[in-house]
Amino acid sequence: MTAAWEPTTAGVLRLPSGRLVRGRGLNRRLPPGPQPTFALYLLGHRPPPVAWESRWLRWPDFRLPSDRAATADALREAWARAESERVEIACAGGRGRTGTALACLAVLDGVPGSEAVAYVREHYAARAVETPWQRRFVTRFP
């Protein structure tokens, strides 16, 4: 078992179950402290290699993921692994795609889809989930 994220670390979202997941913008430096044990990268292009296990989903900026079934599988994996590992969800800016994915994790954790965006905006970033179609994606997830 890996030690979890420190709950007060910037970008860490506590889900209702107590699971901790770090959201991050890849256009910023890697924060100090422990590294993720698993990361899910949401980008329109393949990310550079990292020293930890990671998975890439093709998800263009301001859009929705290219493969919704693969996205649902990857988000379920991230949610399950967050119970005992340091999971990071990241896109370029750390708000739109990352916020959308975090809201989907909140749905998996029991937050109603109609409330998940508000949950992430309150507990992660006020401007998370940037577009109407990202909000709609969350309400219809999984």
C-alpha positions as CSV (number, residue, x, y, z in Angstrom):
1,M,0.0,0.0,0.0
2,T,1.2,3.5,-0.9
3,A,0.8,6.5,1.4
4,A,-2.0,8.7,0.2
5,W,-1.7,12.3,-0.8
6,E,-1.5,14.8,2.0
7,P,-5.0,16.3,2.1
8,T,-3.8,19.9,2.3
9,T,-1.6,19.6,-0.8
10,A,-2.6,22.0,-3.5
11,G,-4.8,20.4,-6.1
12,V,-5.9,17.5,-4.0
13,L,-9.6,16.7,-4.1
14,R,-11.1,14.7,-1.2
15,L,-14.0,12.6,-2.5
16,P,-16.9,11.9,-0.2
17,S,-15.5,8.3,0.5
18,G,-12.3,9.9,1.7
19,R,-10.3,9.0,-1.4
20,L,-7.8,11.7,-2.4
21,V,-7.0,12.5,-6.0
22,R,-4.7,15.3,-7.2
23,G,-5.7,17.4,-10.2
24,R,-2.9,19.3,-12.0
25,G,-2.1,21.4,-15.0
26,L,0.8,20.0,-16.9
27,N,1.8,23.4,-18.1
28,R,3.0,24.1,-14.5
29,R,6.0,22.5,-12.8
30,L,5.6,19.2,-11.0
31,P,4.8,20.1,-7.3
32,P,7.3,19.2,-4.6
33,G,6.7,16.2,-2.5
34,P,5.7,12.6,-3.4
35,Q,5.1,11.6,-7.0
36,P,2.0,10.0,-8.2
37,T,1.9,6.2,-8.4
38,F,-0.6,6.4,-11.2
39,A,-1.6,9.2,-13.5
40,L,-4.3,9.8,-16.1
41,Y,-3.3,12.3,-18.7
42,L,-6.1,14.0,-20.7
43,L,-4.5,15.6,-23.8
44,G,-5.0,15.9,-27.5
45,H,-1.5,14.4,-28.0
46,R,0.6,11.8,-26.3
47,P,2.3,13.2,-23.2
48,P,6.0,12.8,-22.6
49,P,7.1,9.7,-20.6
50,V,7.0,9.9,-16.8
51,A,8.7,7.9,-14.0
52,W,5.4,6.5,-12.7
53,E,2.6,4.4,-14.3
54,S,0.3,6.4,-16.5
55,R,-2.5,6.2,-19.0
56,W,-3.2,8.6,-21.8
57,L,-6.7,9.5,-23.1
58,R,-7.0,11.5,-26.3
59,W,-9.0,14.5,-25.1
60,P,-8.6,17.7,-27.1
61,D,-8.7,21.0,-25.2
62,F,-12.2,22.4,-24.6
63,R,-13.7,19.2,-26.1
64,L,-14.8,15.8,-24.9
65,P,-12.8,12.6,-24.9
66,S,-12.4,10.8,-28.3
67,D,-13.3,7.4,-26.9
68,R,-16.0,7.5,-24.3
69,A,-15.9,3.8,-23.4
70,A,-12.1,4.0,-22.9
71,T,-12.6,7.1,-20.8
72,A,-15.2,5.4,-18.6
73,D,-12.8,2.5,-18.1
74,A,-9.8,4.7,-17.3
75,L,-11.9,6.8,-14.8
76,R,-13.1,3.7,-13.1
77,E,-9.5,2.5,-12.8
78,A,-8.3,5.8,-11.4
79,W,-11.2,5.9,-8.9
80,A,-10.5,2.3,-7.7
81,R,-6.7,2.9,-7.4
82,A,-7.3,6.1,-5.5
83,E,-8.4,4.0,-2.5
84,S,-4.8,2.9,-1.9
85,E,-2.5,4.9,-4.3
86,R,-1.6,8.4,-5.2
87,V,-3.6,9.1,-8.3
88,E,-3.1,12.2,-10.4
89,I,-5.5,13.5,-13.1
90,A,-4.0,16.1,-15.4
91,C,-4.5,18.1,-18.6
92,A,-2.6,21.1,-19.9
93,G,-4.3,23.7,-17.7
94,G,-5.7,21.6,-14.9
95,R,-9.3,23.0,-15.1
96,G,-11.6,21.9,-18.0
97,R,-10.7,18.4,-18.8
98,T,-9.2,17.7,-15.4
99,G,-12.2,19.2,-13.6
100,T,-14.5,17.1,-15.9
101,A,-12.7,13.9,-15.0
102,L,-12.7,14.8,-11.3
103,A,-16.4,15.4,-11.5
104,C,-16.9,12.0,-13.1
105,L,-14.8,10.4,-10.2
106,A,-17.2,12.2,-7.8
107,V,-20.1,10.5,-9.6
108,L,-18.4,7.1,-9.2
109,D,-18.0,8.0,-5.5
110,G,-21.7,8.6,-5.1
111,V,-22.2,12.3,-5.9
112,P,-25.3,12.6,-8.1
113,G,-24.3,13.7,-11.6
114,S,-26.4,16.8,-11.3
115,E,-24.3,17.9,-8.3
116,A,-20.8,16.7,-9.3
117,V,-19.7,19.8,-11.1
118,A,-20.7,22.0,-8.1
119,Y,-18.9,19.6,-5.8
120,V,-15.6,19.8,-7.8
121,R,-15.9,23.6,-8.1
122,E,-16.3,23.9,-4.4
123,H,-13.6,21.4,-3.4
124,Y,-11.1,21.6,-6.2
125,A,-11.3,24.8,-8.4
126,A,-14.0,27.4,-8.9
127,R,-13.5,27.4,-12.7
128,A,-13.3,23.6,-13.1
129,V,-15.4,22.1,-16.0
130,E,-15.2,24.9,-18.5
131,T,-17.8,24.1,-21.2
132,P,-21.5,23.3,-21.4
133,W,-20.7,20.0,-23.2
134,Q,-18.2,19.0,-20.4
135,R,-21.0,19.7,-17.8
136,R,-23.4,17.6,-19.8
137,F,-20.9,14.8,-20.1
138,V,-20.7,14.7,-16.3
139,T,-24.4,14.7,-15.8
140,R,-24.7,11.7,-18.2
141,F,-21.7,9.8,-16.8
142,P,-21.2,6.8,-16.6
